[in-house]
């Protein structure tokens, strides 16, 4: 009887452990990023921010947020987000466009979640 209980207990632990491994989601990280400045007749001064995102976790959706930060005053001038699907162990390139203002200097940042 105790042997059956032990086997049932071990089976339950294995089932729970197998189920928990599926609970992990994506683990995104930025492996490369850059920004280029351009002038658009429709939008004015624009920055195209490109980022390569690697997923070190399970398949899933990843939100990528790019921010354009005023270097002198430190405030966020523009912010854009997009959500992409990245399979486990793969990378994806994302391109986002941010609006700037002539005569200001900016830096960009990329966040993933």
GIPEVEN-V129824 format. One record per pair of residues at least 12 apart in sequence whose C-alpha atoms are under 10 Angstrom apart, sorted by sequence separation. I is the first residue (numbers start at 1). J is the second residue. If there is no record, write none. Layout:
i=I j=J
i=I j=J
This chain:
i=35 j=47
i=36 j=48
i=37 j=49
i=66 j=78
i=67 j=79
i=68 j=80
i=82 j=94
i=34 j=47
i=35 j=48
i=36 j=49
i=51 j=64
i=66 j=79
i=67 j=80
i=82 j=95
i=34 j=48
i=35 j=49
i=36 j=50
i=65 j=79
i=66 j=80
i=67 j=81
i=82 j=96
i=34 j=49
i=35 j=50
i=51 j=66
i=65 j=80
i=66 j=81
i=81 j=96
i=33 j=49
i=34 j=50
i=35 j=51
i=50 j=66
i=64 j=80
i=65 j=81
i=66 j=82
i=80 j=96
i=81 j=97
i=33 j=50
i=34 j=51
i=49 j=66
i=64 j=81
i=65 j=82
i=79 j=96
i=80 j=97
i=32 j=50
i=33 j=51
i=34 j=52
i=48 j=66
i=49 j=67
i=63 j=81
i=64 j=82
i=65 j=83
i=79 j=97
i=80 j=98
i=32 j=51
i=33 j=52
i=49 j=68
i=63 j=82
i=64 j=83
i=78 j=97
i=79 j=98
i=80 j=99
i=31 j=51
i=32 j=52
i=33 j=53
i=62 j=82
i=63 j=83
i=64 j=84
i=78 j=98
i=79 j=99
i=30 j=51
i=31 j=52
i=32 j=53
i=47 j=68
i=62 j=83
i=63 j=84
i=77 j=98
i=78 j=99
i=29 j=51
i=30 j=52
i=31 j=53
i=32 j=54
i=61 j=83
i=62 j=84
i=63 j=85
i=77 j=99
i=78 j=100
i=29 j=52
i=30 j=53
i=31 j=54
i=61 j=84
i=62 j=85
i=77 j=100
i=29 j=53
i=30 j=54
i=31 j=55
i=60 j=84
i=61 j=85
i=62 j=86
i=77 j=101
i=28 j=53
i=29 j=54
i=30 j=55
i=60 j=85
i=61 j=86
i=27 j=53
i=28 j=54
i=29 j=55
i=59 j=85
i=60 j=86
i=61 j=87
i=27 j=54
i=28 j=55
i=29 j=56
i=59 j=86
i=60 j=87
i=26 j=54
i=27 j=55
i=28 j=56
i=58 j=86
i=59 j=87
i=60 j=88
i=26 j=55
i=27 j=56
i=28 j=57
i=57 j=86
i=58 j=87
i=59 j=88
i=66 j=95
i=67 j=96
i=68 j=97
i=77 j=106
i=79 j=108
i=81 j=110
i=83 j=112
i=25 j=55
i=26 j=56
i=27 j=57
i=28 j=58
i=55 j=85
i=56 j=86
i=57 j=87
i=58 j=88
i=59 j=89
i=64 j=94
i=66 j=96
i=67 j=97
i=68 j=98
i=70 j=100
i=76 j=106
i=78 j=108
i=79 j=109
i=80 j=110
i=81 j=111
i=82 j=112
i=83 j=113
i=25 j=56
i=26 j=57
i=27 j=58
i=53 j=84
i=55 j=86
i=56 j=87
i=57 j=88
i=58 j=89
i=59 j=90
i=64 j=95
i=65 j=96
i=66 j=97
i=67 j=98
i=68 j=99
i=69 j=100
i=70 j=101
i=73 j=104
i=75 j=106
i=76 j=107
i=79 j=110
i=81 j=112
i=25 j=57
i=26 j=58
i=27 j=59
i=28 j=60
i=54 j=86
i=55 j=87
i=56 j=88
i=57 j=89
i=58 j=90
i=64 j=96
i=66 j=98
i=67 j=99
i=68 j=100
i=72 j=104
i=73 j=105
i=74 j=106
i=76 j=108
i=24 j=57
i=25 j=58
i=26 j=59
i=27 j=60
i=28 j=61
i=29 j=62
i=35 j=68
i=53 j=86
i=54 j=87
i=55 j=88
i=56 j=89
i=57 j=90
i=71 j=104
i=72 j=105
i=73 j=106
i=74 j=107
i=76 j=109
i=24 j=58
i=25 j=59
i=26 j=60
i=27 j=61
i=28 j=62
i=30 j=64
i=54 j=88
i=55 j=89
i=56 j=90
i=70 j=104
i=71 j=105
i=72 j=106
i=23 j=58
i=24 j=59
i=25 j=60
i=26 j=61
i=27 j=62
i=28 j=63
i=29 j=64
i=54 j=89
i=55 j=90
i=56 j=91
i=70 j=105
i=71 j=106
i=22 j=58
i=24 j=60
i=25 j=61
i=26 j=62
i=28 j=64
i=54 j=90
i=55 j=91
i=69 j=105
i=70 j=106
i=71 j=107
i=21 j=58
i=25 j=62
i=53 j=90
i=54 j=91
i=55 j=92
i=68 j=105
i=69 j=106
i=70 j=107
i=71 j=108
i=53 j=91
i=54 j=92
i=68 j=106
i=69 j=107
i=70 j=108
i=52 j=91
i=53 j=92
i=54 j=93
i=67 j=106
i=68 j=107
i=69 j=108
i=52 j=92
i=53 j=93
i=67 j=107
i=68 j=108
i=69 j=109
i=51 j=92
i=52 j=93
i=53 j=94
i=67 j=108
i=68 j=109
i=51 j=93
i=52 j=94
i=66 j=108
i=67 j=109
i=68 j=110
i=50 j=93
i=51 j=94
i=52 j=95
i=66 j=109
i=67 j=110
i=50 j=94
i=51 j=95
i=65 j=109
i=66 j=110
i=67 j=111
i=49 j=94
i=50 j=95
i=51 j=96
i=65 j=110
i=66 j=111
i=49 j=95
i=50 j=96
i=64 j=110
i=65 j=111
i=66 j=112
i=48 j=95
i=49 j=96
i=50 j=97
i=64 j=111
i=65 j=112
i=48 j=96
i=49 j=97
i=63 j=111
i=64 j=112
i=65 j=113
i=47 j=96
i=48 j=97
i=49 j=98
i=63 j=112
i=64 j=113
i=47 j=97
i=48 j=98
i=62 j=112
i=63 j=113
i=46 j=97
i=47 j=98
i=48 j=99
i=62 j=113
i=46 j=98
i=47 j=99
i=61 j=113
i=45 j=98
i=46 j=99
i=47 j=100
i=45 j=99
i=46 j=100
i=43 j=98
i=44 j=99
i=45 j=100
i=46 j=101
i=43 j=99
i=44 j=100
i=45 j=101
i=46 j=102
i=43 j=100
i=44 j=101
i=45 j=102
i=53 j=110
i=28 j=86
i=44 j=102
i=45 j=103
i=51 j=109
i=26 j=85
i=27 j=86
i=40 j=99
i=47 j=106
i=49 j=108
i=51 j=110
i=53 j=112
i=26 j=86
i=28 j=88
i=31 j=91
i=33 j=93
i=35 j=95
i=37 j=97
i=39 j=99
i=47 j=107
i=48 j=108
i=49 j=109
i=50 j=110
i=51 j=111
i=26 j=87
i=27 j=88
i=28 j=89
i=30 j=91
i=32 j=93
i=33 j=94
i=34 j=95
i=35 j=96
i=36 j=97
i=37 j=98
i=38 j=99
i=39 j=100
i=47 j=108
i=49 j=110
i=26 j=88
i=27 j=89
i=28 j=90
i=29 j=91
i=30 j=92
i=33 j=95
i=35 j=97
i=37 j=99
i=38 j=100
i=25 j=88
i=26 j=89
i=28 j=91
i=30 j=93
i=35 j=98
i=37 j=100
i=39 j=102
i=35 j=107
i=35 j=108
i=34 j=108
i=35 j=109
i=33 j=108
i=34 j=109
i=33 j=109
i=34 j=110
i=33 j=110
i=32 j=110
i=30 j=110
i=29 j=110
i=30 j=111
i=29 j=111
i=30 j=112
i=28 j=111
i=29 j=112
i=28 j=112
i=29 j=113
i=27 j=112
i=28 j=113
i=27 j=113
i=26 j=113
